[in-house]
Amino acid sequence: MAIEKVFPMTEAGKQKLENELEQLKSVKRKEVVERIKIARSFGDLSENSEYDSAKEEQAFVEGRITTLENMIRNAKIIEETNDNSNVVALGKTVTFVELPGGEEETYTIVGSAEADPFEGKISNDSPIAKSLIGKQVDDKVTVQTPGGEMFVKIVSIS
């Protein structure tokens, strides 16, 4: 029996996935079925690009539904705790500066299911998060990135 992967996430992250799943099931799935019906009415399916496109979209939507259901089923909610707030951990927000003389950057460390760097959320599987987890304010950390080593100093943790 295969062991299911656990997806650590915040309660808000789980809710976001549940909303996306509901949208896909109740709206998007019906839209794609309607597109397939319309494309079928055009006749010969062997040279029907609208039909092929709709079938590809249907496969994508169904795959995403399966993925979301799996992630929600195996979600492990990150409990927000006030203890040990001086140590970087999953669910914490960390501010650091790149050495020497870089600008401050702030990220919340979340599970891979809800990571979104544009919203300031990085995956606990990312090189930066892996290097920062377990460290404290004023620690200088070496981060191994695909582009080489990066040196950072932790400014704050909340």
C-alpha positions as CSV (number, residue, x, y, z in Angstrom):
1,M,0.0,0.0,0.0
2,A,1.4,3.4,-1.0
3,I,1.8,6.0,1.7
4,E,-0.2,9.2,0.8
5,K,1.8,12.5,0.8
6,V,0.8,14.9,3.6
7,F,0.2,18.5,2.5
8,P,0.9,20.9,5.3
9,M,-1.1,24.1,5.0
10,T,-2.8,26.9,6.9
11,E,-6.6,26.8,7.5
12,A,-6.9,29.7,5.0
13,G,-4.9,27.7,2.4
14,K,-7.1,24.7,2.8
15,Q,-10.2,27.0,2.4
16,K,-8.7,28.5,-0.8
17,L,-8.3,24.9,-2.2
18,E,-11.8,24.0,-1.3
19,N,-13.2,27.1,-3.0
20,E,-11.2,26.3,-6.2
21,L,-12.5,22.7,-6.1
22,E,-16.1,23.9,-5.7
23,Q,-15.6,26.3,-8.7
24,L,-14.2,23.6,-10.9
25,K,-16.9,21.1,-10.0
26,S,-19.9,23.4,-10.2
27,V,-19.0,25.8,-12.9
28,K,-15.9,24.9,-15.0
29,R,-16.8,21.3,-15.5
30,K,-20.3,22.2,-16.8
31,E,-18.7,24.9,-19.2
32,V,-16.3,22.3,-20.6
33,V,-19.1,19.7,-21.2
34,E,-21.1,22.4,-23.0
35,R,-18.1,23.2,-25.2
36,I,-17.7,19.6,-26.1
37,K,-21.4,19.4,-27.0
38,I,-21.2,22.4,-29.3
39,A,-18.0,21.1,-30.9
40,R,-19.6,17.7,-31.5
41,S,-22.4,19.4,-33.4
42,F,-19.8,20.7,-36.0
43,G,-19.6,17.2,-37.4
44,D,-16.4,15.2,-38.2
45,L,-14.5,14.9,-35.0
46,S,-11.2,13.8,-36.7
47,E,-10.5,17.3,-37.9
48,N,-12.3,19.3,-35.3
49,S,-9.9,21.5,-33.4
50,E,-12.6,22.9,-31.1
51,Y,-13.5,19.4,-30.0
52,D,-9.8,18.5,-29.4
53,S,-9.3,21.7,-27.4
54,A,-12.4,21.1,-25.3
55,K,-11.4,17.5,-24.6
56,E,-7.9,18.7,-23.5
57,E,-9.4,21.3,-21.2
58,Q,-11.7,18.6,-19.8
59,A,-8.7,16.4,-19.1
60,F,-7.0,19.3,-17.4
61,V,-10.0,20.2,-15.2
62,E,-10.6,16.6,-14.2
63,G,-6.9,16.2,-13.3
64,R,-7.0,19.4,-11.2
65,I,-10.1,18.2,-9.4
66,T,-8.4,14.9,-8.6
67,T,-5.3,16.7,-7.4
68,L,-7.3,19.1,-5.2
69,E,-9.3,16.4,-3.7
70,N,-6.1,14.5,-2.8
71,M,-4.5,17.6,-1.3
72,I,-7.6,18.4,0.8
73,R,-8.0,14.8,2.0
74,N,-4.4,14.7,3.1
75,A,-4.1,18.2,4.4
76,K,-2.4,18.7,7.7
77,I,-3.4,22.1,9.2
78,I,-0.4,24.1,10.5
79,E,-1.3,25.2,14.1
80,E,-0.5,28.7,14.8
81,T,1.3,28.8,18.2
82,N,2.8,31.6,20.2
83,D,5.6,29.5,21.7
84,N,9.1,29.6,20.3
85,S,8.2,32.5,18.1
86,N,12.0,33.3,17.9
87,V,12.6,30.1,15.7
88,V,11.7,29.9,12.0
89,A,9.2,27.2,11.4
90,L,6.3,26.3,9.1
91,G,3.6,28.9,9.4
92,K,5.9,31.6,10.5
93,T,6.7,34.9,8.7
94,V,10.4,35.6,8.5
95,T,12.2,38.8,7.4
96,F,15.8,38.6,6.2
97,V,18.3,40.6,4.3
98,E,20.7,39.3,1.7
99,L,24.3,39.9,2.6
100,P,26.1,42.1,1.9
101,G,23.8,45.1,1.7
102,G,20.6,43.6,0.2
103,E,17.1,44.8,0.8
104,E,14.8,43.3,3.4
105,E,12.5,40.5,2.1
106,T,9.6,39.0,4.1
107,Y,8.0,35.6,3.4
108,T,5.6,33.3,5.2
109,I,6.7,29.7,5.1
110,V,3.8,27.5,4.1
111,G,3.3,24.0,2.7
112,S,3.9,23.5,-1.0
113,A,0.1,23.3,-1.7
114,E,-0.4,27.0,-0.9
115,A,3.0,28.5,-1.9
116,D,2.8,31.7,-3.9
117,P,5.9,33.8,-4.0
118,F,4.0,36.7,-5.5
119,E,1.9,36.8,-2.3
120,G,4.9,36.4,0.0
121,K,4.3,32.7,0.7
122,I,7.2,30.3,0.0
123,S,7.1,26.5,0.2
124,N,8.7,24.7,3.1
125,D,10.4,22.6,0.3
126,S,12.1,25.7,-1.3
127,P,15.9,26.1,-0.8
128,I,15.4,29.4,1.2
129,A,12.8,27.9,3.6
130,K,14.8,24.7,4.1
131,S,17.8,26.8,5.0
132,L,15.9,29.1,7.3
133,I,13.8,26.6,9.3
134,G,15.1,26.1,12.8
135,K,17.2,29.3,12.7
136,Q,16.7,32.4,14.9
137,V,16.8,36.2,14.7
138,D,20.4,37.5,13.9
139,D,21.5,34.1,12.5
140,K,23.5,34.3,9.3
141,V,22.4,31.5,7.0
142,T,23.9,30.1,3.8
143,V,21.2,29.3,1.2
144,Q,22.0,26.8,-1.6
145,T,20.1,28.0,-4.7
146,P,20.3,26.8,-8.3
147,G,22.2,30.0,-9.1
148,G,24.8,29.4,-6.3
149,E,25.2,30.3,-2.7
150,M,23.3,33.2,-1.1
151,F,24.0,34.6,2.3
152,V,21.2,36.1,4.5
153,K,20.7,37.4,7.9
154,I,17.4,36.9,9.7
155,V,16.0,40.2,10.9
156,S,12.6,39.2,12.5
157,I,10.3,36.2,12.9
158,S,6.6,36.5,13.7
